[in-house]
Each structure stands twice: as structure tokens, then as C-alpha cells.
Amino acid sequence: MSKDLVVILTALNLEYQAVRRKLAGPQVHRHERGTRFEVGTVPGTSCRVALGLTNKGNHSAAVIAERAIQEFSPVAVLFVGVAGALWDSARLGDVVMATHVYAYHGGTSEDDGLKARPRVWEAAHAISQLGSHLARGNDWADDTPGHGRAPQVRFGAIAAGEVVQNSKISAEARWIRQHYNDALAIEMEAAGVAQAGHLSGAPVAIIRGISDRADGTKSSAKDRNWQPRAAANAAAFATRLAVELVGEQAQIAMSQADKAHTAHTPDNLKEHVSNTAHNSTVGIMAGSVKESSVYLNADPKVTSPADLVVELDGLREHLKRHHAEGALDDDTYREALAELGFARRAAGEKTPESSKRATMALKRLRGLIAESPELMARLAPLVVAAGELS
């Protein structure tokens, strides 16, 4: 899994542009079958976003979502865009995050009418909890002058079908409101993305800005006014959620690394000597030294982010050598390079948070190489140096 990357998908180009404006340095990533994504970073964070366009409909959304999951192995998949409100509880411009998704076109036609047989996907517990936490903070929305009240986040069911709904009195509109009267919003892609996430084991969140009421009042003029605002609100909440998801993964990885480091600490501390003072001398007097390894490494001269980047590049070469010698397996080597690259990017950003992010990445790297005393000895002063660059 790419621990610093979240996939965000949209159906419309307007929605795509709303998310893209939230990203720094987007670069094209081409799937071997021709699908194009753009991968950028949320400014001021270590969160990377792979942005893709699915076009309309559940089927297209499912295929592209599955492709994105296989290509990027993301922390989560967020589907972001606009939707119509089924009830007055969600106001224009508000954001709806799905607690569950109905594929409402499932049914059976009988003599006495159409009977609902929907498929339902429930949102992952952890991502729902995080969304609720962010909504309570109410500091995610863009502060755009002239847009009146701040948008609110609503949580509830979203109904996903295959047609644009813009009526309150048609037979299908009445049927939807009768059988899915807890659904807050209606759209055309959530069921496909939810199914792809279910099959791939990837957490999925559906985030929709309310741009119309699906009641016959939808028009081109109103869409020109409300669709950009609703899409921007959904993009703002989604990118904030993506940052928090990546942050949680970093905390989990750091906790696991600390546990792994503790597990490899000798139990008999009376027979263990550790020197952590830099530029100091250690003298050992003993009748004999048995079953010990001594590694002598000069501490890196790190006084700036540029120096740290140079030292990290040197560490990369040592990782490469250990992998070539069989001391690091393929999976560990790949994960170690990812964390090292993460730390290197953070060190080069020169932002107030970059020191913290670089330190966290190096601590995660420490957990991966805990069984290699030589690599641990080379890494230890770099962790300290990263923390001192704040």
C-alpha cells in the first residue's frame, strides 16, 4: 500500500478541475491501458493525490476505480463531485458524505408494480469516523468572499442510479422517495466505485456537493451558478480528508516501527552499551568481547536541509548494497526506498512542517531496517538531524 497517497476520482471535468486546484505540481501518470491520472501533493503536507476522471455512470466509474486501486494501492479512494438533494435537509452548497450507498436500479417488475431489490455498500467505519471528526471541527471549507454562509457536512445514504433525476412527480421519482426515503442525495457513480472498493479491499468515501434539488428546478443557468460552488466545497472537504487519512497512516506506521525497535532491544541491559552522544569517544575495557559487532561511522555533517538530502542519498546507496547482498528482501527494500524518498521530499520542502514529516518517515524506515545494525547505525544520526532542522 502507498502510505502517502489517496486516489480521488470525479465524473465531470468541472469536478476534476475543482480538485486539481487543490494540488501542487500535478504530474501526468499514464496507465498502460491509456487511462491518464495526475499525481500531485496537497500544499503544505506530505499527502499525495492521484486524480482521475471516470466520466458519467456507475459502470465507467467502477472500471476506472478498479484500475486506480490496482495501479496505486492507495490508502483510500474518494469519489468527489456534485449531486442532487432528495430532501430539504441538505441545502445547496452543502456536502454529503455517504454512510452507505444504494444501487437503486436493482429490482423486480411484477404485476402489482416494481419491487426494490437494491445492493447496498456501507462506508468503512474508520473513514466514516474520521469524516465526522473533521465535520465537527468545521474548519475545512474555503473562505471565499461573497458566498454567504459556510457549507455544512451531512452524513447519510446516497442513491446511485443510471439516469439524471430532475423531477419530484415522475413515477420513478416517487418510487425512489418511497423506497429510499433516508437517502439525502442522488447521483450516478457511487455504486460503481463502492463495488470496486469492495472487491479490491480499498476503503471508499463518497463526497458530494449539493448543486440542485432533483425536483424539476434544475436548469443550465442554475447549474452554472451552483455546480462550481458545490464542486469546490466537495473538493475542499475531500482533500482535507485525504490529508488526515495519510496522517493516520503515518502515525500507525510510526507506532509499529517503535514497537519493532523495542522488540529488537536486548533484554539484558547490563550487557548492552549504547552511546548516543555525538562527537564523543567510547572506551571499552574488558577481558574479552564476545558475539559483538562494532560499526564505526562518522556522524554526518548536517546543518541544512540540503545537507540532509545529501546524507539521505548516501543512505540510499547503502540500502541498495544490502538489498543486492540479500540482507534486505524485495518488499522491505521497496518500502524502505519509499520511506526514504518521502523523507527526502519533506527535507527539501523547507516548510514549518517538513522537519516533522521527514523525522516521521525516517522513524518508519527505522522499523523496516531494525534487523540490520549497520543500517541502523547510519540512520540514527539522520533521525536526530531531521528533528533539529525545524
ROLOVEX-936960 format. One record per residue (C-alpha): residue number from 1; x, y, z; residue in one letter. Coordinates in pm, whole numbers. Layout:
<pts>
<pt NUM; <X; Y; Z>; A>
...
</pts>
This chain:
<pts>
<pt 1; <0; 0; 0>; M>
<pt 2; <122; 353; -82>; S>
<pt 3; <101; 503; 265>; K>
<pt 4; <115; 865; 148>; D>
<pt 5; <-125; 850; -150>; L>
<pt 6; <-503; 879; -184>; V>
<pt 7; <-693; 834; -511>; V>
<pt 8; <-958; 1098; -588>; I>
<pt 9; <-1194; 1034; -880>; L>
<pt 10; <-1453; 1261; -1041>; T>
<pt 11; <-1712; 1213; -1315>; A>
<pt 12; <-1717; 1564; -1464>; L>
<pt 13; <-1432; 1786; -1580>; N>
<pt 14; <-1570; 2069; -1364>; L>
<pt 15; <-1532; 1845; -1059>; E>
<pt 16; <-1186; 1736; -1172>; Y>
<pt 17; <-1069; 2097; -1200>; Q>
<pt 18; <-1205; 2176; -852>; A>
<pt 19; <-982; 1905; -703>; V>
<pt 20; <-685; 1984; -928>; R>
<pt 21; <-680; 2341; -797>; R>
<pt 22; <-609; 2194; -454>; K>
<pt 23; <-291; 2019; -570>; L>
<pt 24; <65; 2138; -617>; A>
<pt 25; <286; 2016; -901>; G>
<pt 26; <48; 1767; -1064>; P>
<pt 27; <230; 1530; -1300>; Q>
<pt 28; <73; 1303; -1560>; V>
<pt 29; <75; 932; -1477>; H>
<pt 30; <-30; 712; -1768>; R>
<pt 31; <-177; 369; -1709>; H>
<pt 32; <-59; 104; -1953>; E>
<pt 33; <-412; 86; -2100>; R>
<pt 34; <-421; 459; -2171>; G>
<pt 35; <-603; 597; -1867>; T>
<pt 36; <-441; 920; -1754>; R>
<pt 37; <-412; 1030; -1394>; F>
<pt 38; <-242; 1332; -1245>; E>
<pt 39; <-44; 1290; -925>; V>
<pt 40; <14; 1599; -711>; G>
<pt 41; <64; 1696; -349>; T>
<pt 42; <-170; 1884; -117>; V>
<pt 43; <34; 2202; -44>; P>
<pt 44; <200; 2214; 295>; G>
<pt 45; <154; 1841; 354>; T>
<pt 46; <309; 1508; 259>; S>
<pt 47; <-21; 1381; 116>; C>
<pt 48; <-7; 1281; -250>; R>
<pt 49; <-326; 1260; -456>; V>
<pt 50; <-376; 1058; -775>; A>
<pt 51; <-658; 1235; -958>; L>
<pt 52; <-862; 1066; -1229>; G>
<pt 53; <-1169; 1128; -1446>; L>
<pt 54; <-1422; 843; -1483>; T>
<pt 55; <-1697; 1012; -1690>; N>
<pt 56; <-2064; 957; -1608>; K>
<pt 57; <-2223; 634; -1492>; G>
<pt 58; <-2165; 357; -1239>; N>
<pt 59; <-2011; 117; -1491>; H>
<pt 60; <-1742; 357; -1610>; S>
<pt 61; <-1673; 468; -1252>; A>
<pt 62; <-1629; 107; -1138>; A>
<pt 63; <-1377; 25; -1412>; V>
<pt 64; <-1163; 334; -1355>; I>
<pt 65; <-1180; 296; -976>; A>
<pt 66; <-1062; -66; -1000>; E>
<pt 67; <-783; 41; -1236>; R>
<pt 68; <-672; 319; -1000>; A>
<pt 69; <-669; 86; -700>; I>
<pt 70; <-453; -169; -879>; Q>
<pt 71; <-219; 100; -1015>; E>
<pt 72; <-159; 299; -695>; F>
<pt 73; <-253; 73; -397>; S>
<pt 74; <-387; 384; -221>; P>
<pt 75; <-471; 449; 141>; V>
<pt 76; <-830; 512; 24>; A>
<pt 77; <-1043; 606; -278>; V>
<pt 78; <-1253; 922; -262>; L>
<pt 79; <-1520; 991; -521>; F>
<pt 80; <-1586; 1363; -535>; V>
<pt 81; <-1837; 1577; -721>; G>
<pt 82; <-2189; 1717; -727>; V>
<pt 83; <-2528; 1560; -665>; A>
<pt 84; <-2897; 1643; -635>; G>
<pt 85; <-3065; 1667; -296>; A>
<pt 86; <-3370; 1447; -237>; L>
<pt 87; <-3487; 1634; 70>; W>
<pt 88; <-3465; 1988; 209>; D>
<pt 89; <-3234; 1884; 495>; S>
<pt 90; <-2933; 1928; 263>; A>
<pt 91; <-2908; 2282; 131>; R>
<pt 92; <-2745; 2396; -192>; L>
<pt 93; <-2370; 2409; -143>; G>
<pt 94; <-2369; 2163; 148>; D>
<pt 95; <-2155; 1849; 134>; V>
<pt 96; <-2292; 1498; 179>; V>
<pt 97; <-2061; 1215; 283>; M>
<pt 98; <-2222; 875; 230>; A>
<pt 99; <-2270; 647; 527>; T>
<pt 100; <-2394; 389; 274>; H>
<pt 101; <-2473; 372; -97>; V>
<pt 102; <-2785; 232; -263>; Y>
<pt 103; <-2771; 97; -619>; A>
<pt 104; <-3140; 179; -653>; Y>
<pt 105; <-3197; 39; -1003>; H>
<pt 106; <-3193; -314; -866>; G>
<pt 107; <-3549; -450; -861>; G>
<pt 108; <-3808; -694; -993>; T>
<pt 109; <-4105; -598; -1210>; S>
<pt 110; <-4426; -777; -1104>; E>
<pt 111; <-4795; -745; -1184>; D>
<pt 112; <-4852; -522; -883>; D>
<pt 113; <-4555; -297; -954>; G>
<pt 114; <-4179; -263; -929>; L>
<pt 115; <-4029; -413; -613>; K>
<pt 116; <-3699; -274; -488>; A>
<pt 117; <-3402; -512; -472>; R>
<pt 118; <-3109; -277; -417>; P>
<pt 119; <-2748; -356; -348>; R>
<pt 120; <-2607; -162; -56>; V>
<pt 121; <-2250; -80; 42>; W>
<pt 122; <-2170; 65; 383>; E>
<pt 123; <-1880; 307; 424>; A>
<pt 124; <-1577; 180; 616>; A>
<pt 125; <-1605; 255; 987>; H>
<pt 126; <-1267; 424; 1023>; A>
<pt 127; <-1315; 661; 729>; I>
<pt 128; <-1668; 749; 846>; S>
<pt 129; <-1538; 827; 1193>; Q>
<pt 130; <-1265; 1048; 1053>; L>
<pt 131; <-1513; 1232; 830>; G>
<pt 132; <-1740; 1300; 1127>; S>
<pt 133; <-1445; 1427; 1328>; H>
<pt 134; <-1344; 1671; 1053>; L>
<pt 135; <-1701; 1793; 1012>; A>
<pt 136; <-1723; 1875; 1383>; R>
<pt 137; <-1411; 2090; 1352>; G>
<pt 138; <-1585; 2291; 1078>; N>
<pt 139; <-1256; 2445; 958>; D>
<pt 140; <-1222; 2262; 627>; W>
<pt 141; <-1418; 2496; 397>; A>
<pt 142; <-1254; 2756; 175>; D>
<pt 143; <-1308; 3110; 297>; D>
<pt 144; <-1445; 3253; -26>; T>
<pt 145; <-1593; 3608; -2>; P>
<pt 146; <-1943; 3659; -136>; G>
<pt 147; <-2060; 3301; -95>; H>
<pt 148; <-2270; 3363; 213>; G>
<pt 149; <-2297; 3102; 487>; R>
<pt 150; <-2038; 2832; 532>; A>
<pt 151; <-2134; 2492; 390>; P>
<pt 152; <-2222; 2210; 628>; Q>
<pt 153; <-2133; 1840; 604>; V>
<pt 154; <-2427; 1599; 616>; R>
<pt 155; <-2396; 1225; 670>; F>
<pt 156; <-2645; 976; 528>; G>
<pt 157; <-2733; 745; 242>; A>
<pt 158; <-2667; 834; -122>; I>
<pt 159; <-2874; 676; -401>; A>
<pt 160; <-2691; 591; -723>; A>
<pt 161; <-2868; 507; -1048>; G>
<pt 162; <-2818; 529; -1421>; E>
<pt 163; <-3025; 835; -1517>; V>
<pt 164; <-3025; 1203; -1429>; V>
<pt 165; <-3311; 1269; -1186>; Q>
<pt 166; <-3484; 1605; -1219>; N>
<pt 167; <-3843; 1551; -1110>; S>
<pt 168; <-4046; 1519; -794>; K>
<pt 169; <-4363; 1388; -959>; I>
<pt 170; <-4249; 1131; -1216>; S>
<pt 171; <-4321; 765; -1143>; A>
<pt 172; <-3952; 691; -1087>; E>
<pt 173; <-3906; 996; -865>; A>
<pt 174; <-4198; 893; -643>; R>
<pt 175; <-4070; 533; -634>; W>
<pt 176; <-3722; 645; -526>; I>
<pt 177; <-3854; 869; -250>; R>
<pt 178; <-4083; 589; -132>; Q>
<pt 179; <-3825; 309; -120>; H>
<pt 180; <-3513; 514; -35>; Y>
<pt 181; <-3657; 787; 181>; N>
<pt 182; <-3346; 801; 401>; D>
<pt 183; <-3122; 895; 105>; A>
<pt 184; <-3003; 1255; 125>; L>
<pt 185; <-2873; 1281; -231>; A>
<pt 186; <-2893; 1112; -569>; I>
<pt 187; <-2625; 1067; -838>; E>
<pt 188; <-2485; 822; -1094>; M>
<pt 189; <-2141; 687; -992>; E>
<pt 190; <-2123; 597; -622>; A>
<pt 191; <-2245; 238; -661>; A>
<pt 192; <-1974; 156; -915>; G>
<pt 193; <-1694; 300; -702>; V>
<pt 194; <-1829; 129; -389>; A>
<pt 195; <-1835; -206; -570>; Q>
<pt 196; <-1476; -160; -691>; A>
<pt 197; <-1363; -80; -338>; G>
<pt 198; <-1549; -381; -201>; H>
<pt 199; <-1385; -619; -449>; L>
<pt 200; <-1037; -471; -401>; S>
<pt 201; <-1046; -423; -25>; G>
<pt 202; <-983; -49; -52>; A>
<pt 203; <-1170; 195; 177>; P>
<pt 204; <-1405; 420; -21>; V>
<pt 205; <-1565; 753; 64>; A>
<pt 206; <-1831; 922; -148>; I>
<pt 207; <-1829; 1300; -106>; I>
<pt 208; <-2085; 1511; -292>; R>
<pt 209; <-2161; 1881; -301>; G>
<pt 210; <-2531; 1961; -342>; I>
<pt 211; <-2582; 2157; -666>; S>
<pt 212; <-2958; 2107; -728>; D>
<pt 213; <-3270; 1955; -573>; R>
<pt 214; <-3356; 1688; -833>; A>
<pt 215; <-3712; 1820; -829>; D>
<pt 216; <-3763; 1974; -1174>; G>
<pt 217; <-3597; 2307; -1092>; T>
<pt 218; <-3256; 2205; -1228>; K>
<pt 219; <-3153; 2432; -1519>; S>
<pt 220; <-2843; 2531; -1710>; S>
<pt 221; <-2843; 2877; -1554>; A>
<pt 222; <-2862; 2740; -1200>; K>
<pt 223; <-2600; 2475; -1279>; D>
<pt 224; <-2358; 2747; -1391>; R>
<pt 225; <-2402; 2911; -1052>; N>
<pt 226; <-2420; 2618; -812>; W>
<pt 227; <-2219; 2338; -971>; Q>
<pt 228; <-1880; 2516; -935>; P>
<pt 229; <-1957; 2612; -574>; R>
<pt 230; <-2080; 2265; -481>; A>
<pt 231; <-1783; 2100; -653>; A>
<pt 232; <-1538; 2335; -478>; A>
<pt 233; <-1691; 2257; -138>; N>
<pt 234; <-1673; 1882; -202>; A>
<pt 235; <-1311; 1916; -318>; A>
<pt 236; <-1217; 2116; -7>; A>
<pt 237; <-1359; 1855; 229>; F>
<pt 238; <-1218; 1564; 29>; A>
<pt 239; <-861; 1698; 18>; T>
<pt 240; <-871; 1769; 390>; R>
<pt 241; <-994; 1414; 448>; L>
<pt 242; <-713; 1280; 227>; A>
<pt 243; <-452; 1466; 433>; V>
<pt 244; <-592; 1325; 757>; E>
<pt 245; <-603; 972; 615>; L>
<pt 246; <-235; 989; 520>; V>
<pt 247; <-150; 1140; 859>; G>
<pt 248; <-320; 849; 1035>; E>
<pt 249; <-123; 602; 826>; Q>
<pt 250; <198; 779; 927>; A>
<pt 251; <105; 754; 1294>; Q>
<pt 252; <22; 385; 1261>; I>
<pt 253; <349; 315; 1080>; A>
<pt 254; <550; 508; 1339>; M>
<pt 255; <383; 319; 1622>; S>
<pt 256; <460; -12; 1452>; Q>
<pt 257; <820; 95; 1393>; A>
<pt 258; <862; 188; 1759>; D>
<pt 259; <723; -149; 1864>; K>
<pt 260; <956; -328; 1623>; A>
<pt 261; <1251; -129; 1754>; H>
<pt 262; <1158; -215; 2112>; T>
<pt 263; <1121; -580; 2022>; A>
<pt 264; <1480; -588; 1894>; H>
<pt 265; <1629; -419; 2203>; T>
<pt 266; <1832; -666; 2414>; P>
<pt 267; <1655; -772; 2733>; D>
<pt 268; <1973; -783; 2940>; N>
<pt 269; <2063; -415; 2955>; L>
<pt 270; <2357; -492; 3185>; K>
<pt 271; <2535; -644; 2887>; E>
<pt 272; <2436; -368; 2643>; H>
<pt 273; <2619; -40; 2598>; V>
<pt 274; <2475; 235; 2382>; S>
<pt 275; <2638; 568; 2312>; N>
<pt 276; <2411; 838; 2172>; T>
<pt 277; <2631; 1142; 2234>; A>
<pt 278; <2763; 1281; 1908>; H>
<pt 279; <3130; 1377; 1864>; N>
<pt 280; <3226; 1177; 2172>; S>
<pt 281; <3461; 890; 2250>; T>
<pt 282; <3369; 549; 2385>; V>
<pt 283; <3632; 339; 2559>; G>
<pt 284; <3581; -29; 2638>; I>
<pt 285; <3793; -223; 2884>; M>
<pt 286; <3720; -591; 2907>; A>
<pt 287; <3888; -922; 2947>; G>
<pt 288; <3711; -1039; 2633>; S>
<pt 289; <3444; -926; 2391>; V>
<pt 290; <3218; -1199; 2255>; K>
<pt 291; <2939; -1212; 1998>; E>
<pt 292; <2956; -840; 1927>; S>
<pt 293; <2963; -623; 1617>; S>
<pt 294; <3121; -280; 1616>; V>
<pt 295; <3041; -26; 1345>; Y>
<pt 296; <3238; 295; 1324>; L>
<pt 297; <3071; 576; 1132>; N>
<pt 298; <3146; 944; 1142>; A>
<pt 299; <2834; 1147; 1217>; D>
<pt 300; <2702; 1329; 910>; P>
<pt 301; <2767; 1698; 885>; K>
<pt 302; <2406; 1814; 866>; V>
<pt 303; <2344; 2184; 913>; T>
<pt 304; <2080; 2245; 647>; S>
<pt 305; <1803; 2064; 456>; P>
<pt 306; <2040; 2037; 158>; A>
<pt 307; <2296; 1856; 375>; D>
<pt 308; <2029; 1616; 497>; L>
<pt 309; <1922; 1542; 138>; V>
<pt 310; <2284; 1457; 51>; V>
<pt 311; <2314; 1222; 350>; E>
<pt 312; <1984; 1055; 263>; L>
<pt 313; <2110; 995; -89>; D>
<pt 314; <2414; 828; 65>; G>
<pt 315; <2191; 608; 279>; L>
<pt 316; <2004; 504; -34>; R>
<pt 317; <2328; 356; -172>; E>
<pt 318; <2378; 153; 144>; H>
<pt 319; <2020; 23; 118>; L>
<pt 320; <2090; -73; -242>; K>
<pt 321; <2404; -263; -140>; R>
<pt 322; <2226; -450; 140>; H>
<pt 323; <1950; -548; -100>; H>
<pt 324; <2200; -670; -358>; A>
<pt 325; <2374; -878; -90>; E>
<pt 326; <2043; -1034; 18>; G>
<pt 327; <2031; -862; 358>; A>
<pt 328; <1704; -688; 262>; L>
<pt 329; <1423; -874; 86>; D>
<pt 330; <1243; -718; -210>; D>
<pt 331; <935; -599; -17>; D>
<pt 332; <1138; -446; 267>; T>
<pt 333; <1372; -278; 19>; Y>
<pt 334; <1081; -133; -177>; R>
<pt 335; <912; 0; 139>; E>
<pt 336; <1243; 135; 269>; A>
<pt 337; <1304; 327; -55>; L>
<pt 338; <953; 469; -38>; A>
<pt 339; <1003; 598; 317>; E>
<pt 340; <1348; 734; 228>; L>
<pt 341; <1201; 915; -71>; G>
<pt 342; <924; 1051; 149>; F>
<pt 343; <1182; 1187; 395>; A>
<pt 344; <1392; 1332; 114>; R>
<pt 345; <1096; 1520; -36>; R>
<pt 346; <996; 1654; 305>; A>
<pt 347; <1352; 1767; 382>; A>
<pt 348; <1365; 1958; 55>; G>
<pt 349; <1037; 2145; 105>; E>
<pt 350; <1171; 2387; 371>; K>
<pt 351; <829; 2438; 533>; T>
<pt 352; <748; 2457; 906>; P>
<pt 353; <609; 2102; 894>; E>
<pt 354; <881; 1948; 676>; S>
<pt 355; <1111; 1862; 967>; S>
<pt 356; <834; 1672; 1143>; K>
<pt 357; <735; 1481; 829>; R>
<pt 358; <1096; 1391; 750>; A>
<pt 359; <1151; 1266; 1105>; T>
<pt 360; <837; 1052; 1096>; M>
<pt 361; <939; 896; 765>; A>
<pt 362; <1286; 814; 897>; L>
<pt 363; <1137; 658; 1208>; K>
<pt 364; <921; 438; 989>; R>
<pt 365; <1234; 348; 793>; L>
<pt 366; <1400; 255; 1122>; R>
<pt 367; <1134; -6; 1183>; G>
<pt 368; <1196; -159; 840>; L>
<pt 369; <1572; -196; 885>; I>
<pt 370; <1572; -282; 1257>; A>
<pt 371; <1746; -615; 1192>; E>
<pt 372; <2048; -450; 1027>; S>
<pt 373; <2281; -297; 1289>; P>
<pt 374; <2495; -127; 1026>; E>
<pt 375; <2199; 49; 860>; L>
<pt 376; <2054; 138; 1200>; M>
<pt 377; <2384; 297; 1298>; A>
<pt 378; <2386; 507; 980>; R>
<pt 379; <2022; 608; 1018>; L>
<pt 380; <2022; 707; 1387>; A>
<pt 381; <2207; 1041; 1349>; P>
<pt 382; <1992; 1129; 1047>; L>
<pt 383; <1675; 1096; 1255>; V>
<pt 384; <1824; 1336; 1508>; V>
<pt 385; <1942; 1572; 1235>; A>
<pt 386; <1598; 1581; 1071>; A>
<pt 387; <1441; 1679; 1404>; G>
<pt 388; <1691; 1962; 1451>; E>
<pt 389; <1611; 2128; 1118>; L>
<pt 390; <1281; 2277; 1236>; S>
</pts>
